[in-house]
Amino acid sequence: MKLLAAIGPCICEKCYEVGEDVAKRFPESCEPVKGSPGKFMMELALAAEASLIIAGLTSSNIDRLDICTSCGDRNQFSYRASNGDCGRQLSFIGF
Ligand SMILES: [Zn+2]
């Protein structure tokens, strides 16, 4: 079986601050980095990649765009960056 995965735009580890309740739900391989008191900075793309590897994919079959929806390209919608006043985005893959 040959399975490929792509991880599209998402919030980066510099922008994604969560409480301990959310941080503890990430895979063990995603080490939480302390943010402001009681908060942690988490890497969502790494969590997705770790989940795919746990499911059996190899890292060579996973492609990451590493585009932050919050601090990156302004053509991406970000709920956090816009304080909830934003659009929605869809992603498609074609061959
Ligand atoms: Zn960011």
PDB file of the backbone (N, CA, C, O) and the ligand in Angstrom, with CONECT records:
HET     ZN  A 101       1
ATOM      1  N   MET A   1       0.848  -1.182   0.000  1.00  0.00           N
ATOM      2  CA  MET A   1       0.000   0.000   0.000  1.00  0.00           C
ATOM      3  C   MET A   1       0.885   1.233   0.000  1.00  0.00           C
ATOM      4  O   MET A   1       1.826   1.332   0.787  1.00  0.00           O
ATOM      5  N   LYS A   2       0.581   2.162  -0.878  1.00  0.00           N
ATOM      6  CA  LYS A   2       1.304   3.426  -0.897  1.00  0.00           C
ATOM      7  C   LYS A   2       0.317   4.532  -0.562  1.00  0.00           C
ATOM      8  O   LYS A   2      -0.629   4.786  -1.308  1.00  0.00           O
ATOM      9  N   LEU A   3       0.546   5.172   0.544  1.00  0.00           N
ATOM     10  CA  LEU A   3      -0.337   6.229   1.015  1.00  0.00           C
ATOM     11  C   LEU A   3       0.486   7.484   1.252  1.00  0.00           C
ATOM     12  O   LEU A   3       1.512   7.450   1.931  1.00  0.00           O
ATOM     13  N   LEU A   4       0.032   8.574   0.692  1.00  0.00           N
ATOM     14  CA  LEU A   4       0.692   9.866   0.873  1.00  0.00           C
ATOM     15  C   LEU A   4      -0.234  10.779   1.660  1.00  0.00           C
ATOM     16  O   LEU A   4      -1.455  10.681   1.544  1.00  0.00           O
ATOM     17  N   ALA A   5       0.345  11.667   2.459  1.00  0.00           N
ATOM     18  CA  ALA A   5      -0.450  12.624   3.229  1.00  0.00           C
ATOM     19  C   ALA A   5       0.152  14.009   3.068  1.00  0.00           C
ATOM     20  O   ALA A   5       1.363  14.163   2.913  1.00  0.00           O
ATOM     21  N   ALA A   6      -0.699  14.997   3.105  1.00  0.00           N
ATOM     22  CA  ALA A   6      -0.256  16.395   3.058  1.00  0.00           C
ATOM     23  C   ALA A   6      -0.893  17.139   4.224  1.00  0.00           C
ATOM     24  O   ALA A   6      -2.084  16.998   4.500  1.00  0.00           O
ATOM     25  N   ILE A   7      -0.070  17.932   4.899  1.00  0.00           N
ATOM     26  CA  ILE A   7      -0.560  18.759   6.002  1.00  0.00           C
ATOM     27  C   ILE A   7      -0.551  20.192   5.507  1.00  0.00           C
ATOM     28  O   ILE A   7       0.505  20.769   5.249  1.00  0.00           O
ATOM     29  N   GLY A   8      -1.718  20.748   5.382  1.00  0.00           N
ATOM     30  CA  GLY A   8      -1.883  22.071   4.800  1.00  0.00           C
ATOM     31  C   GLY A   8      -1.650  23.185   5.796  1.00  0.00           C
ATOM     32  O   GLY A   8      -1.125  22.952   6.885  1.00  0.00           O
ATOM     33  N   PRO A   9      -2.039  24.400   5.429  1.00  0.00           N
ATOM     34  CA  PRO A   9      -1.851  25.548   6.312  1.00  0.00           C
ATOM     35  C   PRO A   9      -2.554  25.343   7.655  1.00  0.00           C
ATOM     36  O   PRO A   9      -3.685  24.861   7.713  1.00  0.00           O
ATOM     37  N   CYS A  10      -1.873  25.714   8.712  1.00  0.00           N
ATOM     38  CA  CYS A  10      -2.462  25.666  10.056  1.00  0.00           C
ATOM     39  C   CYS A  10      -1.648  26.598  10.955  1.00  0.00           C
ATOM     40  O   CYS A  10      -0.590  27.088  10.562  1.00  0.00           O
ATOM     41  N   ILE A  11      -2.144  26.830  12.140  1.00  0.00           N
ATOM     42  CA  ILE A  11      -1.471  27.753  13.053  1.00  0.00           C
ATOM     43  C   ILE A  11      -0.128  27.155  13.491  1.00  0.00           C
ATOM     44  O   ILE A  11      -0.028  25.949  13.718  1.00  0.00           O
ATOM     45  N   CYS A  12       0.904  28.002  13.611  1.00  0.00           N
ATOM     46  CA  CYS A  12       2.244  27.510  13.938  1.00  0.00           C
ATOM     47  C   CYS A  12       2.478  27.500  15.455  1.00  0.00           C
ATOM     48  O   CYS A  12       1.662  27.996  16.232  1.00  0.00           O
ATOM     49  N   GLU A  13       3.604  26.928  15.845  1.00  0.00           N
ATOM     50  CA  GLU A  13       3.935  26.782  17.262  1.00  0.00           C
ATOM     51  C   GLU A  13       4.213  28.113  17.953  1.00  0.00           C
ATOM     52  O   GLU A  13       4.180  28.190  19.181  1.00  0.00           O
ATOM     53  N   LYS A  14       4.487  29.157  17.181  1.00  0.00           N
ATOM     54  CA  LYS A  14       4.709  30.481  17.778  1.00  0.00           C
ATOM     55  C   LYS A  14       3.380  31.179  18.072  1.00  0.00           C
ATOM     56  O   LYS A  14       3.332  32.121  18.863  1.00  0.00           O
ATOM     57  N   CYS A  15       2.317  30.721  17.440  1.00  0.00           N
ATOM     58  CA  CYS A  15       1.009  31.393  17.552  1.00  0.00           C
ATOM     59  C   CYS A  15      -0.028  30.567  18.303  1.00  0.00           C
ATOM     60  O   CYS A  15      -1.049  31.110  18.726  1.00  0.00           O
ATOM     61  N   TYR A  16       0.207  29.278  18.477  1.00  0.00           N
ATOM     62  CA  TYR A  16      -0.825  28.406  19.030  1.00  0.00           C
ATOM     63  C   TYR A  16      -0.576  28.166  20.520  1.00  0.00           C
ATOM     64  O   TYR A  16       0.132  27.237  20.909  1.00  0.00           O
ATOM     65  N   GLU A  17      -1.170  29.021  21.331  1.00  0.00           N
ATOM     66  CA  GLU A  17      -1.045  28.909  22.779  1.00  0.00           C
ATOM     67  C   GLU A  17      -2.302  28.246  23.331  1.00  0.00           C
ATOM     68  O   GLU A  17      -3.424  28.664  23.046  1.00  0.00           O
ATOM     69  N   VAL A  18      -2.089  27.208  24.124  1.00  0.00           N
ATOM     70  CA  VAL A  18      -3.223  26.448  24.675  1.00  0.00           C
ATOM     71  C   VAL A  18      -3.012  26.233  26.172  1.00  0.00           C
ATOM     72  O   VAL A  18      -1.906  26.391  26.688  1.00  0.00           O
ATOM     73  N   GLY A  19      -4.086  25.872  26.851  1.00  0.00           N
ATOM     74  CA  GLY A  19      -4.006  25.515  28.255  1.00  0.00           C
ATOM     75  C   GLY A  19      -3.528  24.078  28.417  1.00  0.00           C
ATOM     76  O   GLY A  19      -3.416  23.338  27.441  1.00  0.00           O
ATOM     77  N   GLU A  20      -3.250  23.695  29.648  1.00  0.00           N
ATOM     78  CA  GLU A  20      -2.758  22.349  29.914  1.00  0.00           C
ATOM     79  C   GLU A  20      -3.764  21.291  29.478  1.00  0.00           C
ATOM     80  O   GLU A  20      -3.370  20.205  29.050  1.00  0.00           O
ATOM     81  N   ASP A  21      -5.068  21.593  29.580  1.00  0.00           N
ATOM     82  CA  ASP A  21      -6.095  20.637  29.197  1.00  0.00           C
ATOM     83  C   ASP A  21      -6.000  20.251  27.725  1.00  0.00           C
ATOM     84  O   ASP A  21      -6.269  19.105  27.364  1.00  0.00           O
ATOM     85  N   VAL A  22      -5.617  21.205  26.870  1.00  0.00           N
ATOM     86  CA  VAL A  22      -5.459  20.916  25.444  1.00  0.00           C
ATOM     87  C   VAL A  22      -4.081  20.305  25.193  1.00  0.00           C
ATOM     88  O   VAL A  22      -3.964  19.343  24.435  1.00  0.00           O
ATOM     89  N   ALA A  23      -3.048  20.845  25.813  1.00  0.00           N
ATOM     90  CA  ALA A  23      -1.669  20.376  25.589  1.00  0.00           C
ATOM     91  C   ALA A  23      -1.521  18.889  25.893  1.00  0.00           C
ATOM     92  O   ALA A  23      -0.787  18.183  25.202  1.00  0.00           O
ATOM     93  N   LYS A  24      -2.218  18.412  26.926  1.00  0.00           N
ATOM     94  CA  LYS A  24      -2.058  17.000  27.301  1.00  0.00           C
ATOM     95  C   LYS A  24      -2.734  16.053  26.313  1.00  0.00           C
ATOM     96  O   LYS A  24      -2.534  14.841  26.396  1.00  0.00           O
ATOM     97  N   ARG A  25      -3.520  16.572  25.391  1.00  0.00           N
ATOM     98  CA  ARG A  25      -4.177  15.744  24.376  1.00  0.00           C
ATOM     99  C   ARG A  25      -3.308  15.526  23.136  1.00  0.00           C
ATOM    100  O   ARG A  25      -3.668  14.745  22.255  1.00  0.00           O
ATOM    101  N   PHE A  26      -2.156  16.220  23.064  1.00  0.00           N
ATOM    102  CA  PHE A  26      -1.261  16.055  21.925  1.00  0.00           C
ATOM    103  C   PHE A  26      -0.476  14.758  22.080  1.00  0.00           C
ATOM    104  O   PHE A  26      -0.279  14.288  23.201  1.00  0.00           O
ATOM    105  N   PRO A  27      -0.021  14.165  20.960  1.00  0.00           N
ATOM    106  CA  PRO A  27       0.802  12.957  21.053  1.00  0.00           C
ATOM    107  C   PRO A  27       2.044  13.204  21.909  1.00  0.00           C
ATOM    108  O   PRO A  27       2.541  14.328  21.981  1.00  0.00           O
ATOM    109  N   GLU A  28       2.541  12.153  22.555  1.00  0.00           N
ATOM    110  CA  GLU A  28       3.706  12.274  23.450  1.00  0.00           C
ATOM    111  C   GLU A  28       4.917  12.872  22.753  1.00  0.00           C
ATOM    112  O   GLU A  28       5.720  13.558  23.385  1.00  0.00           O
ATOM    113  N   SER A  29       5.055  12.618  21.453  1.00  0.00           N
ATOM    114  CA  SER A  29       6.224  13.124  20.724  1.00  0.00           C
ATOM    115  C   SER A  29       6.178  14.639  20.527  1.00  0.00           C
ATOM    116  O   SER A  29       7.170  15.234  20.104  1.00  0.00           O
ATOM    117  N   CYS A  30       5.048  15.267  20.826  1.00  0.00           N
ATOM    118  CA  CYS A  30       4.927  16.732  20.702  1.00  0.00           C
ATOM    119  C   CYS A  30       5.160  17.356  22.063  1.00  0.00           C
ATOM    120  O   CYS A  30       4.230  17.566  22.841  1.00  0.00           O
ATOM    121  N   GLU A  31       6.399  17.640  22.329  1.00  0.00           N
ATOM    122  CA  GLU A  31       6.794  18.187  23.627  1.00  0.00           C
ATOM    123  C   GLU A  31       6.214  19.590  23.802  1.00  0.00           C
ATOM    124  O   GLU A  31       6.496  20.465  22.983  1.00  0.00           O
ATOM    125  N   PRO A  32       5.409  19.834  24.848  1.00  0.00           N
ATOM    126  CA  PRO A  32       4.883  21.183  25.054  1.00  0.00           C
ATOM    127  C   PRO A  32       5.974  22.161  25.457  1.00  0.00           C
ATOM    128  O   PRO A  32       6.862  21.822  26.240  1.00  0.00           O
ATOM    129  N   VAL A  33       5.908  23.366  24.925  1.00  0.00           N
ATOM    130  CA  VAL A  33       6.833  24.439  25.272  1.00  0.00           C
ATOM    131  C   VAL A  33       6.044  25.453  26.085  1.00  0.00           C
ATOM    132  O   VAL A  33       4.966  25.884  25.676  1.00  0.00           O
ATOM    133  N   LYS A  34       6.591  25.838  27.251  1.00  0.00           N
ATOM    134  CA  LYS A  34       5.872  26.770  28.128  1.00  0.00           C
ATOM    135  C   LYS A  34       5.691  28.124  27.453  1.00  0.00           C
ATOM    136  O   LYS A  34       6.617  28.679  26.862  1.00  0.00           O
ATOM    137  N   GLY A  35       4.476  28.634  27.559  1.00  0.00           N
ATOM    138  CA  GLY A  35       4.160  29.971  27.052  1.00  0.00           C
ATOM    139  C   GLY A  35       3.981  30.890  28.238  1.00  0.00           C
ATOM    140  O   GLY A  35       4.802  30.875  29.156  1.00  0.00           O
ATOM    141  N   SER A  36       2.944  31.677  28.242  1.00  0.00           N
ATOM    142  CA  SER A  36       2.649  32.527  29.389  1.00  0.00           C
ATOM    143  C   SER A  36       2.223  31.618  30.549  1.00  0.00           C
ATOM    144  O   SER A  36       1.964  30.435  30.328  1.00  0.00           O
ATOM    145  N   PRO A  37       2.145  32.138  31.770  1.00  0.00           N
ATOM    146  CA  PRO A  37       1.851  31.268  32.923  1.00  0.00           C
ATOM    147  C   PRO A  37       0.615  30.380  32.711  1.00  0.00           C
ATOM    148  O   PRO A  37      -0.470  30.865  32.392  1.00  0.00           O
ATOM    149  N   GLY A  38       0.814  29.065  32.897  1.00  0.00           N
ATOM    150  CA  GLY A  38      -0.275  28.107  32.747  1.00  0.00           C
ATOM    151  C   GLY A  38      -0.615  27.758  31.312  1.00  0.00           C
ATOM    152  O   GLY A  38      -1.579  27.034  31.063  1.00  0.00           O
ATOM    153  N   LYS A  39       0.165  28.262  30.361  1.00  0.00           N
ATOM    154  CA  LYS A  39      -0.101  28.039  28.931  1.00  0.00           C
ATOM    155  C   LYS A  39       1.083  27.339  28.272  1.00  0.00           C
ATOM    156  O   LYS A  39       2.202  27.354  28.786  1.00  0.00           O
ATOM    157  N   PHE A  40       0.813  26.732  27.135  1.00  0.00           N
ATOM    158  CA  PHE A  40       1.833  26.015  26.377  1.00  0.00           C
ATOM    159  C   PHE A  40       1.707  26.377  24.903  1.00  0.00           C
ATOM    160  O   PHE A  40       0.605  26.606  24.404  1.00  0.00           O
ATOM    161  N   MET A  41       2.845  26.426  24.209  1.00  0.00           N
ATOM    162  CA  MET A  41       2.869  26.661  22.774  1.00  0.00           C
ATOM    163  C   MET A  41       2.968  25.289  22.104  1.00  0.00           C
ATOM    164  O   MET A  41       3.880  24.517  22.397  1.00  0.00           O
ATOM    165  N   MET A  42       2.048  24.995  21.222  1.00  0.00           N
ATOM    166  CA  MET A  42       1.997  23.667  20.606  1.00  0.00           C
ATOM    167  C   MET A  42       2.115  23.779  19.087  1.00  0.00           C
ATOM    168  O   MET A  42       1.684  24.761  18.483  1.00  0.00           O
ATOM    169  N   GLU A  43       2.712  22.746  18.487  1.00  0.00           N
ATOM    170  CA  GLU A  43       2.899  22.708  17.039  1.00  0.00           C
ATOM    171  C   GLU A  43       1.862  21.764  16.446  1.00  0.00           C
ATOM    172  O   GLU A  43       2.019  20.544  16.488  1.00  0.00           O
ATOM    173  N   LEU A  44       0.810  22.339  15.897  1.00  0.00           N
ATOM    174  CA  LEU A  44      -0.303  21.555  15.376  1.00  0.00           C
ATOM    175  C   LEU A  44       0.119  20.643  14.214  1.00  0.00           C
ATOM    176  O   LEU A  44      -0.309  19.491  14.139  1.00  0.00           O
ATOM    177  N   ALA A  45       0.965  21.167  13.304  1.00  0.00           N
ATOM    178  CA  ALA A  45       1.407  20.358  12.160  1.00  0.00           C
ATOM    179  C   ALA A  45       2.226  19.157  12.635  1.00  0.00           C
ATOM    180  O   ALA A  45       2.107  18.067  12.075  1.00  0.00           O
ATOM    181  N   LEU A  46       3.057  19.350  13.662  1.00  0.00           N
ATOM    182  CA  LEU A  46       3.835  18.236  14.204  1.00  0.00           C
ATOM    183  C   LEU A  46       2.917  17.193  14.832  1.00  0.00           C
ATOM    184  O   LEU A  46       3.159  15.992  14.712  1.00  0.00           O
ATOM    185  N   ALA A  47       1.855  17.659  15.505  1.00  0.00           N
ATOM    186  CA  ALA A  47       0.892  16.723  16.096  1.00  0.00           C
ATOM    187  C   ALA A  47       0.199  15.907  15.015  1.00  0.00           C
ATOM    188  O   ALA A  47      -0.010  14.705  15.177  1.00  0.00           O
ATOM    189  N   ALA A  48      -0.158  16.559  13.914  1.00  0.00           N
ATOM    190  CA  ALA A  48      -0.795  15.838  12.803  1.00  0.00           C
ATOM    191  C   ALA A  48       0.173  14.835  12.198  1.00  0.00           C
ATOM    192  O   ALA A  48      -0.207  13.703  11.899  1.00  0.00           O
ATOM    193  N   GLU A  49       1.436  15.251  12.015  1.00  0.00           N
ATOM    194  CA  GLU A  49       2.449  14.359  11.458  1.00  0.00           C
ATOM    195  C   GLU A  49       2.683  13.170  12.396  1.00  0.00           C
ATOM    196  O   GLU A  49       2.777  12.030  11.939  1.00  0.00           O
ATOM    197  N   ALA A  50       2.775  13.428  13.693  1.00  0.00           N
ATOM    198  CA  ALA A  50       2.983  12.344  14.663  1.00  0.00           C
ATOM    199  C   ALA A  50       1.820  11.364  14.632  1.00  0.00           C
ATOM    200  O   ALA A  50       2.026  10.153  14.719  1.00  0.00           O
ATOM    201  N   SER A  51       0.604  11.876  14.507  1.00  0.00           N
ATOM    202  CA  SER A  51      -0.570  10.991  14.452  1.00  0.00           C
ATOM    203  C   SER A  51      -0.539  10.131  13.195  1.00  0.00           C
ATOM    204  O   SER A  51      -0.913   8.959  13.230  1.00  0.00           O
ATOM    205  N   LEU A  52      -0.092  10.715  12.080  1.00  0.00           N
ATOM    206  CA  LEU A  52      -0.003   9.941  10.833  1.00  0.00           C
ATOM    207  C   LEU A  52       1.058   8.851  10.950  1.00  0.00           C
ATOM    208  O   LEU A  52       0.853   7.736  10.470  1.00  0.00           O
ATOM    209  N   ILE A  53       2.193   9.162  11.585  1.00  0.00           N
ATOM    210  CA  ILE A  53       3.261   8.169  11.766  1.00  0.00           C
ATOM    211  C   ILE A  53       2.793   7.064  12.701  1.00  0.00           C
ATOM    212  O   ILE A  53       3.081   5.891  12.463  1.00  0.00           O
ATOM    213  N   ILE A  54       2.079   7.418  13.755  1.00  0.00           N
ATOM    214  CA  ILE A  54       1.511   6.407  14.661  1.00  0.00           C
ATOM    215  C   ILE A  54       0.549   5.498  13.901  1.00  0.00           C
ATOM    216  O   ILE A  54       0.437   4.308  14.197  1.00  0.00           O
ATOM    217  N   ALA A  55      -0.148   6.075  12.914  1.00  0.00           N
ATOM    218  CA  ALA A  55      -1.107   5.300  12.111  1.00  0.00           C
ATOM    219  C   ALA A  55      -0.423   4.428  11.068  1.00  0.00           C
ATOM    220  O   ALA A  55      -1.078   3.603  10.431  1.00  0.00           O
ATOM    221  N   GLY A  56       0.919   4.599  10.878  1.00  0.00           N
ATOM    222  CA  GLY A  56       1.640   3.707   9.989  1.00  0.00           C
ATOM    223  C   GLY A  56       2.321   4.359   8.800  1.00  0.00           C
ATOM    224  O   GLY A  56       3.029   3.673   8.063  1.00  0.00           O
ATOM    225  N   LEU A  57       2.139   5.639   8.584  1.00  0.00           N
ATOM    226  CA  LEU A  57       2.820   6.298   7.476  1.00  0.00           C
ATOM    227  C   LEU A  57       4.279   6.540   7.835  1.00  0.00           C
ATOM    228  O   LEU A  57       4.628   6.650   9.010  1.00  0.00           O
ATOM    229  N   THR A  58       5.132   6.623   6.811  1.00  0.00           N
ATOM    230  CA  THR A  58       6.515   7.008   7.044  1.00  0.00           C
ATOM    231  C   THR A  58       6.627   8.519   6.808  1.00  0.00           C
ATOM    232  O   THR A  58       5.844   9.096   6.053  1.00  0.00           O
ATOM    233  N   SER A  59       7.602   9.148   7.456  1.00  0.00           N
ATOM    234  CA  SER A  59       7.740  10.602   7.323  1.00  0.00           C
ATOM    235  C   SER A  59       8.027  11.008   5.883  1.00  0.00           C
ATOM    236  O   SER A  59       7.690  12.120   5.477  1.00  0.00           O
ATOM    237  N   SER A  60       8.647  10.118   5.103  1.00  0.00           N
ATOM    238  CA  SER A  60       8.934  10.457   3.703  1.00  0.00           C
ATOM    239  C   SER A  60       7.657  10.517   2.864  1.00  0.00           C
ATOM    240  O   SER A  60       7.674  11.057   1.758  1.00  0.00           O
ATOM    241  N   ASN A  61       6.563   9.977   3.368  1.00  0.00           N
ATOM    242  CA  ASN A  61       5.290  10.012   2.648  1.00  0.00           C
ATOM    243  C   ASN A  61       4.362  11.112   3.165  1.00  0.00           C
ATOM    244  O   ASN A  61       3.185  11.164   2.808  1.00  0.00           O
ATOM    245  N   ILE A  62       4.907  11.986   4.008  1.00  0.00           N
ATOM    246  CA  ILE A  62       4.117  13.088   4.558  1.00  0.00           C
ATOM    247  C   ILE A  62       4.742  14.400   4.119  1.00  0.00           C
ATOM    248  O   ILE A  62       5.933  14.631   4.326  1.00  0.00           O
ATOM    249  N   ASP A  63       3.941  15.247   3.520  1.00  0.00           N
ATOM    250  CA  ASP A  63       4.412  16.557   3.062  1.00  0.00           C
ATOM    251  C   ASP A  63       3.750  17.640   3.910  1.00  0.00           C
ATOM    252  O   ASP A  63       2.542  17.608   4.144  1.00  0.00           O
ATOM    253  N   ARG A  64       4.549  18.592   4.362  1.00  0.00           N
ATOM    254  CA  ARG A  64       4.018  19.706   5.165  1.00  0.00           C
ATOM    255  C   ARG A  64       4.253  21.018   4.446  1.00  0.00           C
ATOM    256  O   ARG A  64       5.357  21.287   3.971  1.00  0.00           O
ATOM    257  N   LEU A  65       3.217  21.833   4.365  1.00  0.00           N
ATOM    258  CA  LEU A  65       3.376  23.140   3.737  1.00  0.00           C
ATOM    259  C   LEU A  65       4.029  24.134   4.680  1.00  0.00           C
ATOM    260  O   LEU A  65       4.716  25.051   4.230  1.00  0.00           O
ATOM    261  N   ASP A  66       3.824  23.968   5.994  1.00  0.00           N
ATOM    262  CA  ASP A  66       4.377  24.884   6.996  1.00  0.00           C
ATOM    263  C   ASP A  66       4.045  26.343   6.694  1.00  0.00           C
ATOM    264  O   ASP A  66       4.919  27.209   6.704  1.00  0.00           O
ATOM    265  N   ILE A  67       2.779  26.594   6.430  1.00  0.00           N
ATOM    266  CA  ILE A  67       2.272  27.953   6.256  1.00  0.00           C
ATOM    267  C   ILE A  67       1.376  28.240   7.453  1.00  0.00           C
ATOM    268  O   ILE A  67       0.391  27.536   7.679  1.00  0.00           O
ATOM    269  N   CYS A  68       1.721  29.287   8.229  1.00  0.00           N
ATOM    270  CA  CYS A  68       0.918  29.612   9.410  1.00  0.00           C
ATOM    271  C   CYS A  68      -0.278  30.461   8.998  1.00  0.00           C
ATOM    272  O   CYS A  68      -0.128  31.461   8.295  1.00  0.00           O
ATOM    273  N   THR A  69      -1.457  30.059   9.438  1.00  0.00           N
ATOM    274  CA  THR A  69      -2.665  30.809   9.114  1.00  0.00           C
ATOM    275  C   THR A  69      -2.776  32.078   9.948  1.00  0.00           C
ATOM    276  O   THR A  69      -3.578  32.958   9.633  1.00  0.00           O
ATOM    277  N   SER A  70      -1.977  32.183  11.012  1.00  0.00           N
ATOM    278  CA  SER A  70      -2.062  33.353  11.874  1.00  0.00           C
ATOM    279  C   SER A  70      -0.984  34.397  11.539  1.00  0.00           C
ATOM    280  O   SER A  70      -1.311  35.566  11.336  1.00  0.00           O
ATOM    281  N   CYS A  71       0.280  33.998  11.479  1.00  0.00           N
ATOM    282  CA  CYS A  71       1.356  34.966  11.242  1.00  0.00           C
ATOM    283  C   CYS A  71       1.912  34.890   9.823  1.00  0.00           C
ATOM    284  O   CYS A  71       2.778  35.685   9.459  1.00  0.00           O
ATOM    285  N   GLY A  72       1.434  33.962   9.030  1.00  0.00           N
ATOM    286  CA  GLY A  72       1.972  33.782   7.690  1.00  0.00           C
ATOM    287  C   GLY A  72       1.221  34.584   6.646  1.00  0.00           C
ATOM    288  O   GLY A  72       0.767  35.700   6.900  1.00  0.00           O
ATOM    289  N   ASP A  73       1.104  34.007   5.495  1.00  0.00           N
ATOM    290  CA  ASP A  73       0.447  34.628   4.349  1.00  0.00           C
ATOM    291  C   ASP A  73      -0.937  35.175   4.731  1.00  0.00           C
ATOM    292  O   ASP A  73      -1.757  34.449   5.294  1.00  0.00           O
ATOM    293  N   ARG A  74      -1.189  36.414   4.435  1.00  0.00           N
ATOM    294  CA  ARG A  74      -2.468  37.050   4.807  1.00  0.00           C
ATOM    295  C   ARG A  74      -3.634  36.537   3.965  1.00  0.00           C
ATOM    296  O   ARG A  74      -4.774  36.938   4.202  1.00  0.00           O
ATOM    297  N   ASN A  75      -3.389  35.680   3.007  1.00  0.00           N
ATOM    298  CA  ASN A  75      -4.485  35.107   2.233  1.00  0.00           C
ATOM    299  C   ASN A  75      -5.121  33.918   2.953  1.00  0.00           C
ATOM    300  O   ASN A  75      -6.063  33.315   2.440  1.00  0.00           O
ATOM    301  N   GLN A  76      -4.607  33.576   4.149  1.00  0.00           N
ATOM    302  CA  GLN A  76      -5.150  32.468   4.924  1.00  0.00           C
ATOM    303  C   GLN A  76      -6.066  33.037   6.011  1.00  0.00           C
ATOM    304  O   GLN A  76      -5.762  34.071   6.604  1.00  0.00           O
ATOM    305  N   PHE A  77      -7.163  32.374   6.262  1.00  0.00           N
ATOM    306  CA  PHE A  77      -8.044  32.797   7.336  1.00  0.00           C
ATOM    307  C   PHE A  77      -7.543  32.235   8.660  1.00  0.00           C
ATOM    308  O   PHE A  77      -7.068  31.100   8.718  1.00  0.00           O
ATOM    309  N   SER A  78      -7.648  33.015   9.705  1.00  0.00           N
ATOM    310  CA  SER A  78      -7.265  32.565  11.034  1.00  0.00           C
ATOM    311  C   SER A  78      -8.291  33.043  12.042  1.00  0.00           C
ATOM    312  O   SER A  78      -8.491  34.246  12.209  1.00  0.00           O
ATOM    313  N   TYR A  79      -8.931  32.120  12.702  1.00  0.00           N
ATOM    314  CA  TYR A  79      -9.915  32.450  13.729  1.00  0.00           C
ATOM    315  C   TYR A  79      -9.244  33.237  14.852  1.00  0.00           C
ATOM    316  O   TYR A  79      -9.776  34.243  15.321  1.00  0.00           O
ATOM    317  N   ARG A  80      -8.068  32.767  15.280  1.00  0.00           N
ATOM    318  CA  ARG A  80      -7.373  33.421  16.391  1.00  0.00           C
ATOM    319  C   ARG A  80      -6.867  34.805  16.013  1.00  0.00           C
ATOM    320  O   ARG A  80      -7.029  35.754  16.780  1.00  0.00           O
ATOM    321  N   ALA A  81      -6.247  34.932  14.821  1.00  0.00           N
ATOM    322  CA  ALA A  81      -5.684  36.222  14.432  1.00  0.00           C
ATOM    323  C   ALA A  81      -6.764  37.271  14.216  1.00  0.00           C
ATOM    324  O   ALA A  81      -6.513  38.462  14.400  1.00  0.00           O
ATOM    325  N   SER A  82      -7.974  36.841  13.825  1.00  0.00           N
ATOM    326  CA  SER A  82      -9.046  37.798  13.541  1.00  0.00           C
ATOM    327  C   SER A  82     -10.060  37.871  14.678  1.00  0.00           C
ATOM    328  O   SER A  82     -11.113  38.493  14.538  1.00  0.00           O
ATOM    329  N   ASN A  83      -9.743  37.241  15.794  1.00  0.00           N
ATOM    330  CA  ASN A  83     -10.652  37.211  16.954  1.00  0.00           C
ATOM    331  C   ASN A  83     -12.048  36.711  16.578  1.00  0.00           C
ATOM    332  O   ASN A  83     -13.052  37.243  17.052  1.00  0.00           O
ATOM    333  N   GLY A  84     -12.103  35.715  15.748  1.00  0.00           N
ATOM    334  CA  GLY A  84     -13.371  35.074  15.395  1.00  0.00           C
ATOM    335  C   GLY A  84     -14.101  35.712  14.238  1.00  0.00           C
ATOM    336  O   GLY A  84     -15.118  35.181  13.793  1.00  0.00           O
ATOM    337  N   ASP A  85     -13.616  36.842  13.732  1.00  0.00           N
ATOM    338  CA  ASP A  85     -14.278  37.509  12.619  1.00  0.00           C
ATOM    339  C   ASP A  85     -13.539  37.141  11.334  1.00  0.00           C
ATOM    340  O   ASP A  85     -12.754  37.934  10.814  1.00  0.00           O
ATOM    341  N   CYS A  86     -13.790  35.947  10.830  1.00  0.00           N
ATOM    342  CA  CYS A  86     -13.034  35.486   9.675  1.00  0.00           C
ATOM    343  C   CYS A  86     -13.889  34.610   8.775  1.00  0.00           C
ATOM    344  O   CYS A  86     -15.005  34.225   9.122  1.00  0.00           O
ATOM    345  N   GLY A  87     -13.338  34.310   7.622  1.00  0.00           N
ATOM    346  CA  GLY A  87     -13.976  33.404   6.690  1.00  0.00           C
ATOM    347  C   GLY A  87     -13.560  31.986   6.979  1.00  0.00           C
ATOM    348  O   GLY A  87     -13.063  31.682   8.064  1.00  0.00           O
ATOM    349  N   ARG A  88     -13.757  31.143   6.039  1.00  0.00           N
ATOM    350  CA  ARG A  88     -13.381  29.730   6.155  1.00  0.00           C
ATOM    351  C   ARG A  88     -12.519  29.381   4.966  1.00  0.00           C
ATOM    352  O   ARG A  88     -12.574  30.049   3.934  1.00  0.00           O
ATOM    353  N   GLN A  89     -11.729  28.346   5.104  1.00  0.00           N
ATOM    354  CA  GLN A  89     -10.901  27.919   3.991  1.00  0.00           C
ATOM    355  C   GLN A  89     -11.087  26.440   3.726  1.00  0.00           C
ATOM    356  O   GLN A  89     -11.330  25.648   4.636  1.00  0.00           O
ATOM    357  N   LEU A  90     -10.969  26.095   2.486  1.00  0.00           N
ATOM    358  CA  LEU A  90     -11.044  24.704   2.058  1.00  0.00           C
ATOM    359  C   LEU A  90      -9.754  24.379   1.331  1.00  0.00           C
ATOM    360  O   LEU A  90      -9.158  25.252   0.701  1.00  0.00           O
ATOM    361  N   SER A  91      -9.325  23.150   1.412  1.00  0.00           N
ATOM    362  CA  SER A  91      -8.129  22.719   0.708  1.00  0.00           C
ATOM    363  C   SER A  91      -8.467  21.492  -0.124  1.00  0.00           C
ATOM    364  O   SER A  91      -9.264  20.647   0.284  1.00  0.00           O
ATOM    365  N   PHE A  92      -7.854  21.409  -1.285  1.00  0.00           N
ATOM    366  CA  PHE A  92      -8.077  20.283  -2.166  1.00  0.00           C
ATOM    367  C   PHE A  92      -6.736  19.765  -2.684  1.00  0.00           C
ATOM    368  O   PHE A  92      -5.780  20.525  -2.841  1.00  0.00           O
ATOM    369  N   ILE A  93      -6.685  18.494  -2.938  1.00  0.00           N
ATOM    370  CA  ILE A  93      -5.510  17.877  -3.549  1.00  0.00           C
ATOM    371  C   ILE A  93      -5.972  17.198  -4.827  1.00  0.00           C
ATOM    372  O   ILE A  93      -6.979  16.490  -4.831  1.00  0.00           O
ATOM    373  N   GLY A  94      -5.253  17.407  -5.889  1.00  0.00           N
ATOM    374  CA  GLY A  94      -5.608  16.763  -7.153  1.00  0.00           C
ATOM    375  C   GLY A  94      -4.382  16.141  -7.790  1.00  0.00           C
ATOM    376  O   GLY A  94      -3.257  16.595  -7.578  1.00  0.00           O
ATOM    377  N   PHE A  95      -4.606  15.116  -8.558  1.00  0.00           N
ATOM    378  CA  PHE A  95      -3.534  14.451  -9.301  1.00  0.00           C
ATOM    379  C   PHE A  95      -3.774  14.561 -10.770  1.00  0.00           C
ATOM    380  O   PHE A  95      -2.978  14.061 -11.565  1.00  0.00           O
TER     381      PHE A  95
HETATM  382 ZN    ZN A 101       2.297  31.665  13.318  1.00  0.00          ZN2+
END
